[in-house]
Amino acid sequence: LEKCVPDEGIVTLDSDTMMNPESLKAARVAAGAVIRGVDQVYKRQADNVFCAVRPPGHHAEAADAMGFCFYNNVAVGAAHARAKYGARRIAILDFDVHQCNGTIDIFKNDPDVLVCTSFQYPFYPWRYLRSEWQNVVNTPLEAGTDSAAFRTAIERQWLPALHAFKPDLVMLSAGFDAHREDPMGDLCLEDEDFYWVTHLAMEIAALYADNRVVSVLEGGYNLTSLASSSEAHLKALLGLPFTDTP
């Protein structure tokens, strides 16, 4: 990546991922925010953390930048938790409209990392959509999936895996482009669904991870629904009740 940074203008890494002279600086700050968040939950400076970062990270694979992503922010945070704090079982929950192919690429077949990913199917990134690794829980959702179907799928597929895994750190790839108003996909989730799935993650963290949750922003391309979804997410993290924003 460092060899690709232009002196001026923009270079194209793939059809979606472009880089200007400052892009990697921003990407390092984004990944560094997640490292800081991991530090804070392990040092008991916070129960949970939301890293409101861009560029996102969950499409970045071990050796490829793609899908607006340069560094895989949540994977960097997980690696830091292992190296500095001895985290043994890390659960990464990704509810972006797109599957976290990069996170899967990095952690596939790693028994100490559980990756749960819900996503519109079939859809970008067109790889790993049918992955069979034991530590990856794929939850494909048809276009038009609504709140009830989403919640049912998460409860049936994620919860048994999480209770069996008993994570000592819960990380969230918090993409809000599955919102019904987002132009990037065709799922029909509401603000309250993001509150609900965040609360579910917190309940798992309370049981097994001493409340440690580190959430990292991924997608979200309608600025109005991104704001309201993020607010719902933060209310859950803060332990506040969900209320519709006027």
N, C-alpha and C positions, 0 to 999 in steps of 0.2 A: 504493500500500500504506500509506503513512504517513497518508493521509487516512482510512483504514479503521480505524485503531487505536482501540479503545474505551477510554473512561475507566475502565470497570469491566465485569465480566462477559465474555461471549463474543459475537463476531459471526461469522456464517457467510459465507465467501467463495464456497464451492460446497458440494456435498453431502459432500465429504470434508475440506474445508480450513477450519478454524476458528481464530480469532485472539483472544487475550486481550491485556490491556495490555502484557504482557512479550514477546509472540511475536516481534516484529520485532527486539527486542534479542537474543534467542537466535539468530535467523536471521542477524543481522549477525556475531555471534561465530562461527557456523558457516562463513559465507563467508570471514570473516577468517582462520580457521584454515587454509583452503586457500591463501589468499594467503601466509600465513606458511610453509606447506609448500613452495610454489613458491620462495619466497626461499631456503629452506634447501637445496634441491637445487641451485639455481644458484650459491649461495655455497659449495658443497661442505661444508656443515655436516652433510649426510646424503646418502647415495646415494638413499634412498627414504623416503617419509613416509606414514603412515596417519593420516588425519584422522577420528577417531571422533566424528562430529558428528551432531546432530539440531537442528532439523528437516532432513530430506533435501532434495534440490534438483532431481533430474533431470526432474521433471514441470513445473517452472516454465518457462513460455515467455517470449518477449520482452516480452509485455504482459499475461500472465495468470499468477496463482498458481493452482495446482491440485494435487490428489493429495498433500496434506500438505506441499507445497513452496511456499515464498515466493520465495526467491532461488535461482537455479540455481548451486549452489556450484561445480560443476566448470567451468561456463562462466565464472564470475567468475575462477577460477584461471587458466583458459586466456587470458582477456583480459589478466590481469596479466602472464603470462609473455610475451605478445607485446609489451605496452607497455613493460615495464621491462627485459626481457632479450633482446628481439628474436627470440623463438622464431618459427621460420618454418614448421615442420610439426609440428602437434600431433595425436597420436592419442588419442582418447577411447574407451576400451573399457568397455562397460556390460553386466554379466552379471546384473543384477536380473531378477526374474521378469516385470517390466513393462518395456515399451519406453520409451526415454528421449525421449518426444515433445518435451519442452522443449529438450533439447540439440539435437535435430534442427531445431526451429523457429528456434533462434538461429543455427545454423551451416549450414543447408541451402544448397547451392550455393557454399560457401566452399571453394575448392580447397586451402587451407592447413590445413584441419582434417579429419581422417578420423574418422568416427563409426562404430564397430562395436557393434551392439547385438543381444544374444540375448534372447529373451522368449517367454513362452507365447502361442500364437496359436490362435484369436482371443481377445483379452483386453483389459482396460483398458490404455491410455487410449482405445482405439477411434479413434485418429487417427494418421496417418502410418504406419500398419502396413504399407502397401504403397508406401512412398515410393520414388521412382525417381531421386533425386539421385545423381550419380556419387560423391559423397564420403560416402555413407551405405551401410554394409553391414548390411542387415537379415538377421537369422538367426532366423526364426520357428520355434518348437518346439511340437510337439503336446503336449497334456496327457498326462502319464505318461512323458514323455521321461526316459530313465535316463542314467547316467554315460557309457556307451559311445556312445550316440547324440549326446549333448551334445558330447563331445570330438571326435567325427568331424566334426560340423557346424562347430565352431570351427576345426579344422585345415583344412578344405576351403574355408571362406569367409573367415575372418579372416586367416590366415597369408599367402596370396598378396597380399592387399590391403596388409598391413602391410609386407611386404618390398618391394613396389613403391613404397610411400609413403615409407619410410625416415624415420620421425619423429625429431625432435630432442628431443621430450618425450613421455612416455607418461603419460596420466592414466587412472585407473580409477574408474568409478562402481561401487563394490563393494556391490551389493545381495545379501543372503543369504536372500531370501525364495523362491529357487528350490530351497531345501533340501526334502527329502521330508517333513520334519516341520513345515514352516511352514504355517499355516492360510490364508495369503493366496492361494496358488496351488496348482497341481497338477503341478508338475515334481518329479522324484524325484532330485535331486542329493544327493551326500554331501559331508561335510567335505573329503574328499580331492580332490573336483573343484574346489573353490575354491582349494586349494593348487596344483593342476595349472594352472589358468588364470592364477593369479598368477605362477607360475614361467614360463609362456609369455610373459606380458607383460614379465617381467624379462629374458628372453632377447632379446626385440626391443629393449628399452632398452639392453642391453649391446652389441648390434650397432651401433645407430644413434644412441643418445641419451645416451652417456656415463653409462649406468646410471640416468638420471633417471626416477623413477617417483613420481607423487603419487597416492595412493589416497584416495578419499572415500567414507565410509559412505552408503549409500542405504537400501534396505529391509531388513527382517528383523524378524519379529513373533512368533516363538516364542523366548522368552528363552534357553532351553536351547540350541537349535540356532544361534541368533544368536551365542551365546558360543563354542560349539565351532567354528563356521565362521570367526568372526573370529580365533580362535586359530590355525587352520590357515592363514589368510591371512597373519597376522603371522609365522608360522614360515617361510613361503616368502619373505617380504620380508627376514627376518633371515638367510636362507641356511641354515636349520636343516632337518633331515630331517622328513618327515611321520611322526607317530606317533599312533595312535588314543588319544584321551583316555579313561582308565578311567572 
